[in-house]
Amino acid sequence: MAGTWVFVDQRDGNIRKVTYEMLAEAKKFGGEVAAVVFGKGVEGLAGEFAKYGADKVYVADDDIFAAYNTGAYVAQMVAMIKEYSPNAVLFGHTMNGRDMASRLAQKLDAGMATDAIAAEISDGKAVFTRAIYAGKALAKVEVTGSPIVATIRAGVWEVVESAGAGEVVKVAVAATAADVYQVAKDFVPTVSARPELTEAAVVVSGGRGCKGPEGIKVVEELADLLGAALGGSRASIDSGWLGHELQVGQTGKVVCPGLYIACGISGAIQHLAGMSSSKFIAAVNTDTEAPIFNVADFGVVGDLFKVVPLLCTELKK
Ligand SMILES: Cc1cc2nc3c(=O)[nH]c(=O)nc-3n(C[C@H](O)[C@H](O)[C@H](O)COP(=O)(O)OP(=O)(O)OC[C@H]3O[C@@H](n4cnc5c(N)ncnc54)[C@H](O)[C@@H]3O)c2cc1C
């Protein structure tokens, strides 16, 4: 068995933090740790991964990998796994990671765990911990078969610098034009000076209790004072107060920040599914019975239009 592979989640050379989190943790599993990077002009990134524990960096550099492409990426990964036989292949639980890991597991007839928040891998055995019932319970899932495929929730592991040998292995390109069955024609990033929701250390979210765009501005001010990402419940997204990319929850994004502040959010099970693994949860809600208080470490029963501006005033001092 050839150790643990970590798929590098990157776009235009911007590497998602979860990649480094996985490299650091994979080091603890014992055996060789390898980063696997696909792209065009990505060879220069290889040195980065050695700092976080990569003993090897497999690089597939070709036009066909210039932008994420399901068919080409999966075909390449299948070919590489057949050649090098890694014990486990880890992906971030990101849009691309989820897309790729599930198809890869299906192609290889491999066992898979998704959205894991902890993992123990040794001697070809792997046990992953997953939050179930919106974080009300934890399931331990043993993945059998080979290779072990898993997606890991961003933010649950620390980024730790730890030197690896970082030997660069340029792999043959196995994906062909026939593997490309969909092409991304355009990529339009949402422009925001705030941190990316799934990678932020602090997330401040607004719900229906904000009562409209003006209420969202109150929450936004708090986010900006804390250097936080802004998020929202589905109620505030569906009302058009916030963009869809900011929805937290079962049908939105899963976040795991050090601090999550829920303002005017009731704490429906679908919202909890996206934030209940946050390390510290604070909530402001007028209703003492709001379910958000069941998961909150710190709760303020009060009107967010009074509490949040007070907090902002204190933070400005
Ligand atoms: C299949 C499915 C998927 C879903 N996916 C998601 C998802 O991904 N994410 C998600 O969030 N939801 C999701 N939902 C919707 C979810 O069930 C809830 O409807 C939604 O989360 C409610 O949003 P909310 O808490 O903002 O609104 P509400 O439940 O209406 O809560 C508003 C809260 O604000 C409080 N409040 C009111 N005024 C104030 C004030 N002045 N100050 C402080 N507090 C105040 C109220 O006491 C209340 O608790 C999904 C639902 C379904 C069926």
The ligand as a MOL file (V3000), in Angstrom:
LIG
                    3D

  0  0  0     0  0            999 V3000
M  V30 BEGIN CTAB
M  V30 COUNTS 53 58 0 0 0
M  V30 BEGIN ATOM
M  V30 1 C -35.3410 20.4100 2.0270 0
M  V30 2 C -35.0340 21.6440 2.8210 0
M  V30 3 C -33.7590 22.1510 2.8080 0
M  V30 4 C -33.4610 23.3030 3.5410 0
M  V30 5 N -32.1800 23.7770 3.5330 0
M  V30 6 C -31.8780 24.8410 4.3190 0
M  V30 7 C -30.5460 25.3300 4.3970 0
M  V30 8 O -29.6360 24.8390 3.7200 0
M  V30 9 N -30.3030 26.3620 5.2210 0
M  V30 10 C -31.2700 26.9570 5.9870 0
M  V30 11 O -30.9750 27.9130 6.7370 0
M  V30 12 N -32.5430 26.5140 5.9120 0
M  V30 13 C -32.8700 25.4970 5.0870 0
M  V30 14 N -34.1590 25.0920 5.0020 0
M  V30 15 C -35.1850 25.9300 5.6210 0
M  V30 16 C -35.3380 25.7100 7.1120 0
M  V30 17 O -36.2490 24.6680 7.3500 0
M  V30 18 C -35.8750 26.9910 7.7880 0
M  V30 19 O -37.0900 27.3730 7.1870 0
M  V30 20 C -34.9350 28.1760 7.7250 0
M  V30 21 O -33.6500 27.8010 8.1720 0
M  V30 22 C -35.4750 29.2850 8.6210 0
M  V30 23 O -34.6520 30.4070 8.5280 0
M  V30 24 P -34.5910 31.4340 9.7390 0
M  V30 25 O -34.1100 30.7550 10.9530 0
M  V30 26 O -33.8630 32.6150 9.2640 0
M  V30 27 O -36.1290 31.8810 9.8670 0
M  V30 28 P -37.1710 31.5640 11.0050 0
M  V30 29 O -37.2730 30.1200 11.2690 0
M  V30 30 O -38.4170 32.2860 10.6260 0
M  V30 31 O -36.5270 32.2170 12.3060 0
M  V30 32 C -36.3820 33.5840 12.4870 0
M  V30 33 C -35.8830 33.7700 13.9110 0
M  V30 34 O -35.6160 35.1460 14.1330 0
M  V30 35 C -36.0000 35.4600 15.4560 0
M  V30 36 N -36.2260 36.9050 15.4990 0
M  V30 37 C -37.2590 37.6250 14.9940 0
M  V30 38 N -37.0560 38.9360 15.1870 0
M  V30 39 C -35.8590 39.0450 15.8270 0
M  V30 40 C -35.1180 40.1570 16.3020 0
M  V30 41 N -35.5400 41.4170 16.1320 0
M  V30 42 N -33.9470 39.9190 16.9320 0
M  V30 43 C -33.4950 38.6550 17.1200 0
M  V30 44 N -34.1780 37.5700 16.6960 0
M  V30 45 C -35.3370 37.7680 16.0440 0
M  V30 46 C -37.2540 34.6360 15.6970 0
M  V30 47 O -37.4500 34.4360 17.0890 0
M  V30 48 C -36.9010 33.3460 14.9580 0
M  V30 49 O -36.3130 32.4060 15.8410 0
M  V30 50 C -34.4770 23.9470 4.2790 0
M  V30 51 C -35.7730 23.4110 4.2880 0
M  V30 52 C -36.0450 22.2800 3.5660 0
M  V30 53 C -37.4390 21.7270 3.5880 0
M  V30 END ATOM
M  V30 BEGIN BOND
M  V30 1 1 1 2
M  V30 2 1 2 3
M  V30 3 2 2 52
M  V30 4 2 3 4
M  V30 5 1 4 5
M  V30 6 1 4 50
M  V30 7 2 5 6
M  V30 8 1 6 7
M  V30 9 1 6 13
M  V30 10 2 7 8
M  V30 11 1 7 9
M  V30 12 1 9 10
M  V30 13 2 10 11
M  V30 14 1 10 12
M  V30 15 2 12 13
M  V30 16 1 13 14
M  V30 17 1 14 15
M  V30 18 1 14 50
M  V30 19 1 15 16
M  V30 20 1 16 17
M  V30 21 1 16 18
M  V30 22 1 18 19
M  V30 23 1 18 20
M  V30 24 1 20 21
M  V30 25 1 20 22
M  V30 26 1 22 23
M  V30 27 1 23 24
M  V30 28 2 24 25
M  V30 29 1 24 26
M  V30 30 1 24 27
M  V30 31 1 27 28
M  V30 32 2 28 29
M  V30 33 1 28 30
M  V30 34 1 28 31
M  V30 35 1 31 32
M  V30 36 1 32 33
M  V30 37 1 33 34
M  V30 38 1 33 48
M  V30 39 1 34 35
M  V30 40 1 35 36
M  V30 41 1 35 46
M  V30 42 1 36 37
M  V30 43 1 36 45
M  V30 44 2 37 38
M  V30 45 1 38 39
M  V30 46 1 39 40
M  V30 47 2 39 45
M  V30 48 1 40 41
M  V30 49 2 40 42
M  V30 50 1 42 43
M  V30 51 2 43 44
M  V30 52 1 44 45
M  V30 53 1 46 47
M  V30 54 1 46 48
M  V30 55 1 48 49
M  V30 56 2 50 51
M  V30 57 1 51 52
M  V30 58 1 52 53
M  V30 END BOND
M  V30 END CTAB
M  END
